[in-house]
Amino acid sequence: MKGSDKLFLLLLGLFSCMAVSLRAQGVKRAFALPAVPDTLKGAAMRASYLVAHYWDDFVFSDSLQYLNAPEEIEQALVNYIDLFRLVPEEEVESSLRQVMRDADITRSGVFFFYNAFEKYLYDLGSPMRDENRFIPVLEGMIASRRVGEDDKIRPEMLLKSVSKNKLGSVAADFTYAMADESRHQLHALESPLTFLLFFDPDCDECHQVIKQLESAGWLSELIQQKRLALLAIYPGGNVAMWKAMQANLPKHWIVGYDAGGTIYDKELYDILGFPTMFLLDEHKRVLLKDASPEEIENYMKSSHRVKPQIH
């Protein structure tokens, strides 16, 4: 049995056990899994059917259930998101758009689903976070007939944010200056991979992350082998403060600042806090966005660019 088949059966078994437990407790269920036709063979086809029809038996028009059974519905939504790894992204997008259209039958419904999706697909602390998947949810919220214009301000702001430099797109180009006042462009940097780090010299967390990266053996090895370039950029305007800090940064890093102020002025990147980190491929396509050092290291290991350490 293939790994995907085992995973599908494991998830389906887990969901079914949860349903049996609820019935045993005498809980009136707000959600029930659709029955997958026996004619569908193989995990891929069954998973695709389940994602496409996951909410078929859910009564979106019942406004009271969002007050009476919020935990059950939220758990069903978490299980739904967990199935996304088994199906193509275009099927995920189509299903999410349909859910938001169906939820829009009531004001309480569209708010419940939007808030839950934001919690799991957008919040930084969520292990299910995926900005690309959050886009159809945001667009559904903005198109909602049940939501007032004031309630659409945040979704519109977030849509603008997540649409910039999204995964798979080419990162916005910019010109940066170095200590010798020479000017360079991001897209002109030749490297199989680029670790793009936006920092602020007056940011305590930046100092902690920089110290962590300085001691990361895997990172130093990749830079020395010219398989990765670390480009550390200060997008602010206090050049004197930047100069005082850049002298103490690793010599094998490329350290610069935005001399023209275009990153902020033209809103090329949505830098919500420091440090902000991206991983780019040789064509400057975004592989990771708003990543942590751990996420970048794990990506390197999973893509076999870094050998895992044996303890």
N, C-alpha and C positions, 0 to 999 in steps of 0.2 A: 504493500500500500504506500502510495506517494505521501510525502510530508504534508502537502496541501490537503489531501484527503483526510489524513489523520487530524489535522487542525480543524477542518470543517466539522468532522464528527465529534471532536472534543467540544467545540463551541456549541454545537447543536445539543449535545448531551447536557452541557452545563445549563443552557437556557431552559431545557425541558425539566431538569431537576428543580430549578428555581420555581417553575410554574407549579410543579407537584407540591412543593413545600408551601406555596401560597394557598393552594386548595386545601391542604391538610390543616392549615391554620384557620380555615373558614373565611379567608379574605375574598371579598368580591373583586374579581379581577377587572382592571381597566384595559388590559392589553393581553392579546393572545397571538402566538406565532401562527402564521399562515401554514397550511399543509403543503408541503412540497410534493408535486406529482411524482409517482413512482416511475413514470416514463423517463424522467430526467436522470441520466446516469453520469456519475463522475462529480467530484467536488466542485469543479469550476462552474458547471451548468447549474448545479443545485444552489451554490452560493449566489450566483447571478440572479436566479429566480427569487431567492429569499430576500436579497437586498431590494430588488425591484418591487416586491409585493409585501414587504415587511409590515407595512401599516395598513394593509387592505381591510383588516377586521377591526381597526381602531375607529371609534366614533369621535371624529374631530369636533362635531357639533355639540358634544356634551361638555358645557363649560364647567359644570360642577366637579368633574373628575380631576381638574387641575388643582382644586382645593382639597378634594377627598383622597386622592391617591397620587400625590406628586412624586413620592419616592419610587413607587412602582413604575410610573411612566418614565421617570428619569433613568432608572435602571434599564428599562427596555431601550431607551435611547443610547445608553452606554454600550449595551450589547450590539445594537445596530451599527454604531461606529466601529466596533471591534471587528465586524464582518468586512469592513472596507478593504482590509489587507488582502482579501481573497478574490477581489474582482478588479477589472480595469478601471482607471480613473474616470473615463467618460461615463461609465455606469454609475459610479459614485456621484458625479456631478448631476446627472439626470435624476437620480433618486432624491437627492437633496432638494433640487428645484421643485420636484413634485410634492415633497413633504411640506415645504414652505407654502406652496399654493393650497394644499389641503388644510393646513393649519389656519389659513387666513379666513376660514369660515366664521371664526369668532375672535374677538379682540384678546381674550384671555389665552386662547390657543396659540395665536401667533406670537404673543409675548413669551409664553412658556417655552415654546420650542426655540425661539431666537435666543433667549437668555441661557437655555441649556446648551445650545450649540456654541455660544460664545464661551461658556465655561470650559467646554471640553476641546474645542477646536482652535481657540484663540488665546486663552489665558496662558501666561508664560509657565505656570506651574503644572500644567496638564501634560501628562505623558502622551496624550492623543493629539497634541497641538499640531495643526496643519493649516497654515494660512490659505493655501490654495483651495482647500476644501471649504473654508469658511466663506469664500467669495460668493458662491451661489446662495448661501444663507443671507448674507448682507444684501445682495441684490433682491432677494425675496422680501426682506423686511422693508426695503426702500420702496418696492412696488406694492406693498400691502394697501388694501382698501380700508383696513380697520385701524390704521395707525396715523396719528396726526403728524403734521410737519415738524413740530418740536421734537417728537419721539424719533424722528428720522435723522436728526442732526448727528448723533453719535454713529449710527451705522454708515452714514455718508462719509464721515471723517475716517472711520476705520477702513472703509472700502478704498478710499484714496491712499491710505497708508499701506495696506496689504498689497495693493496693485503695483506699488513701486518696487522694482528690483525683486520681483517674486521668483520663486524657485523655477529654474529652467530658462529664465529670461537673461538677456545680456545686461550686466550691471551698468549703471550710468557712468559715463566717462567724466573725468575731471582732471584739472591740472593741479599739481602740487609742487611746492618749492622745498628745497633741502637746505641744509645749513650753509652751503656754499652759494646759495641763491640761484642755483641752476633750477630750471623748470622741467617737469616731466609729466607725462600723462599715464593714467592708469592703464588704458588700453595698449599703450606702447611697451608696457612691462612684459618682457618675454620670460615666461615660466610655465611649466606644466600645471602648477597650482599656485594660487595666490591667497594667502591668509590676510584678509583686509581687516585691520583693527582701527576703529575710531576711538580716540581717547581724549581726555582732558587732563592737563597737568595738575589741576586743582581737585581731582576726583580720587578719593581714598580707595574706592573699589578698583579703579584703574591701576593704582600702584600695586594692589594685591594680585590682580590678574597678571600684570606684567611680570611680577616676581615669580608667579607660578609658571608662566611661559618661559622665563629665562632658565628655569631649572628642569624644563621638560626635555629629556634626552631625545625622545622621538622627533621633536620639532627641530632641535639643533642638527640632528642627523640628516633630516630631509633638506634643510637649508644648505648644509655643507655639501650635500650630494647634488645640489642645484635642481632638486625635484620640487621645491616649493620656495616661494619668496614671501616673506612677511613684510607687509606694507603697513606701517603704523602712521596714521594721519590725525593731526589735530585740526578740526574744522573751525575752531574759534579764531578770535582776532588778537589775542595777547601774545604777540610773537616773542617778547622778552621772556615771558614765563615758559613758553615752549622751548626756547634756546637753552634755558637753564636746565630743563629736564632732559632734552634729547641727547645732551652730552653724556648722560649716564645710562643710556639705553644700549643694548647689545650692538656691537659694531657690525654684526652680520645681518641686522635688520635694516630695512629701508625706512627711514624716519623723515616725515615731511609735514608740512602744514598747508592749509588752503589759502594761499597768498591773495587770491582774487575774491575770496568769500563766496564763491559760486555754490558751494554745497548747501549752505543755508539760504542764500539769496534766491537761488533757482529751485530750492527744495528738491535737490537731486536724490537725497536719501532722507528717510523719515527716522532720524536719530532721536529716539524717545528717552534715552538715558545712556550713560557711559559706564563701562565700555560697551561698544556695539561691534559684533564680529560677524564677518561673512567668510565663506570659502568659495573661491571661484576656480573654474577650470581654465585650460590654456586659452580658450576663446572668451574668457571673462563671463561665462555663463554662471549663474548663481547655483551652487550645489547645496550650500547651507546658508540660512539667513537668521540673524539674531541668535546665533549659536553660542554655546558655552565652550570653553577649552575642552571639557570632557566630551561634548558632542562631536567636536572636530576630531579629537583623538580616536573616538569610537568609529567615526566614519572612515578614518584612515585605516584602522584595523580591519573593518568589515569589507573594505575595498582592496584589502591586501597590499596597501601601500606601506603599512607599518607592520612589522612582525610583533605579535603579542609577546609580552615578557613572560618568561617561565619562572615561577617562584618556587 
